[in-house]
């Protein structure tokens, strides 16, 4: 990685950490469109609990990972909700950054491609290719045949 890309990468990481750690606490607590549509047909009390009616939300179950350390946009064991939400966001950004960085590190190019490199101005057999024609067969019209067949020449 070049020296010029490090400040950009670290700046992006800093912005993501700031958004996840601070700004995420100011997100809306009201249900989104999916949650609202699942409650249609039910009566809900002030606490958001279903008290009657019939709606798809009545069949909702807890997620299998509902008791995980980062469930419900917080960190289990941290009593301060602001700190818990911010810490959860920061941990999520760091885990995502580490996973993405690891995948890019594994996928990076590790050296020259396998196979011999050839100069476009030379024949693979060792001779110099002329300005026109096929250097391997010596036929000056060989390179124009595909172009004529395609109607481009």
C-alpha positions as CSV (number, residue, x, y, z in Angstrom):
1,X,0.0,0.0,0.0
2,X,1.4,3.4,-0.9
3,X,2.1,6.1,1.7
4,X,-0.5,8.3,0.1
5,X,-3.4,5.9,0.8
6,X,-2.7,5.5,4.6
7,X,-4.1,9.0,5.6
8,X,-7.2,8.3,3.5
9,X,-7.7,4.9,5.1
10,X,-7.2,6.1,8.6
11,X,-9.4,9.1,8.1
12,X,-12.2,6.9,6.8
13,X,-11.8,4.6,9.8
14,X,-11.9,7.6,12.2
15,X,-15.1,8.9,10.6
16,X,-16.7,5.4,10.8
17,X,-15.7,5.1,14.5
18,X,-17.1,8.6,15.3
19,X,-20.4,7.8,13.5
20,X,-20.7,4.4,15.2
21,X,-19.6,5.6,18.7
22,X,-21.4,8.9,19.0
23,X,-23.9,9.6,16.2
24,X,-25.6,6.1,16.5
25,X,-27.0,7.1,19.9
26,X,-29.1,9.7,18.2
27,X,-30.9,7.3,15.8
28,X,-34.6,7.1,16.0
29,X,-36.1,4.8,18.6
30,X,-39.4,4.6,16.7
31,X,-40.1,1.4,14.7
32,X,-39.2,1.4,11.0
33,X,-41.6,0.6,8.2
34,X,-41.3,-3.2,8.5
35,X,-42.0,-3.1,12.2
36,X,-44.9,-0.8,11.7
37,X,-46.4,-3.0,8.9
38,X,-46.1,-6.1,11.0
39,X,-48.2,-4.4,13.8
40,X,-51.2,-3.6,11.4
41,X,-54.3,-5.3,12.7
42,X,-53.2,-5.3,16.3
43,X,-53.8,-3.0,19.2
44,X,-50.7,-1.9,21.0
45,X,-50.4,-0.2,24.4
46,X,-48.1,2.7,25.3
47,X,-45.2,0.3,26.0
48,X,-45.4,-1.2,22.6
49,X,-46.8,-4.5,23.8
50,X,-49.6,-6.2,21.7
51,X,-52.9,-6.2,23.7
52,X,-55.3,-7.6,21.1
53,X,-56.2,-8.0,17.5
54,X,-54.5,-10.2,14.9
55,X,-51.2,-9.3,13.2
56,X,-48.0,-11.0,11.9
57,X,-46.0,-9.6,14.9
58,X,-47.8,-12.0,17.2
59,X,-45.8,-14.9,15.8
60,X,-42.5,-13.2,16.4
61,X,-39.9,-15.1,18.4
62,X,-36.6,-14.0,19.9
63,X,-33.5,-14.4,17.6
64,X,-31.2,-17.3,18.4
65,X,-28.4,-14.8,19.2
66,X,-30.6,-12.6,21.4
67,X,-28.4,-13.3,24.4
68,X,-25.1,-12.6,22.6
69,X,-22.7,-10.0,24.0
70,X,-23.6,-7.4,21.3
71,X,-27.4,-8.0,21.0
72,X,-30.0,-5.2,20.8
73,X,-27.4,-2.5,19.7
74,X,-25.6,-2.6,23.0
75,X,-22.9,-4.4,25.0
76,X,-24.1,-6.8,27.7
77,X,-22.9,-5.8,31.2
78,X,-22.6,-2.1,30.5
79,X,-25.2,-0.2,32.5
80,X,-25.0,3.2,30.7
81,X,-27.2,3.0,27.6
82,X,-25.3,5.8,25.8
83,X,-21.9,4.1,26.4
84,X,-23.3,0.6,25.6
85,X,-24.7,1.7,22.2
86,X,-21.5,3.6,21.3
87,X,-19.2,0.8,22.4
88,X,-21.3,-1.7,20.4
89,X,-20.9,0.5,17.3
90,X,-17.2,0.9,17.7
91,X,-16.7,-2.8,18.2
92,X,-18.8,-3.5,15.1
93,X,-16.7,-1.1,13.0
94,X,-13.4,-2.5,14.3
95,X,-14.5,-6.1,13.6
96,X,-15.7,-5.2,10.1
97,X,-12.5,-3.3,9.4
98,X,-10.4,-6.3,10.6
99,X,-12.4,-8.8,8.6
100,X,-12.3,-6.6,5.4
101,X,-8.6,-5.9,5.8
102,X,-7.9,-9.5,6.3
103,X,-9.8,-10.5,3.2
104,X,-8.0,-7.8,1.1
105,X,-4.7,-9.0,2.5
106,X,-5.4,-12.5,1.4
107,X,-6.6,-11.5,-2.0
108,X,-3.8,-9.1,-2.8
109,X,-1.5,-9.8,-5.6
110,X,1.6,-11.6,-4.4
111,X,4.1,-11.0,-7.2
112,X,4.3,-11.2,-11.0
113,X,1.9,-13.4,-12.9
114,X,3.1,-16.9,-13.7
115,X,4.3,-17.4,-17.2
116,X,6.9,-15.6,-19.3
117,X,6.5,-11.9,-19.9
118,X,6.8,-10.9,-23.5
119,X,7.5,-7.5,-25.0
120,X,4.8,-6.6,-27.5
121,X,7.5,-5.5,-30.0
122,X,9.2,-8.9,-30.1
123,X,8.2,-12.3,-31.4
124,X,7.9,-15.0,-28.6
125,X,10.3,-17.1,-30.6
126,X,13.0,-14.5,-30.2
127,X,12.8,-12.4,-33.4
128,X,11.5,-8.9,-33.8
129,X,8.0,-8.6,-35.1
130,X,7.6,-6.3,-38.1
131,X,5.2,-3.4,-38.2
132,X,2.6,-5.4,-40.2
133,X,1.9,-9.1,-40.6
134,X,2.3,-12.1,-38.5
135,X,5.8,-12.7,-37.3
136,X,5.3,-16.4,-36.8
137,X,4.0,-17.2,-40.2
138,X,5.5,-14.4,-42.2
139,X,2.1,-13.6,-43.8
140,X,1.7,-9.8,-44.1
141,X,-2.1,-10.1,-44.5
142,X,-2.7,-12.4,-41.5
143,X,-3.4,-9.6,-39.0
144,X,-6.0,-8.0,-41.3
145,X,-8.1,-11.1,-42.0
146,X,-10.1,-11.0,-38.7
147,X,-10.7,-7.2,-39.1
148,X,-12.0,-7.7,-42.6
149,X,-14.2,-10.6,-41.5
150,X,-15.7,-8.4,-38.8
151,X,-16.3,-5.6,-41.3
152,X,-14.1,-3.1,-39.4
153,X,-11.4,-2.7,-42.1
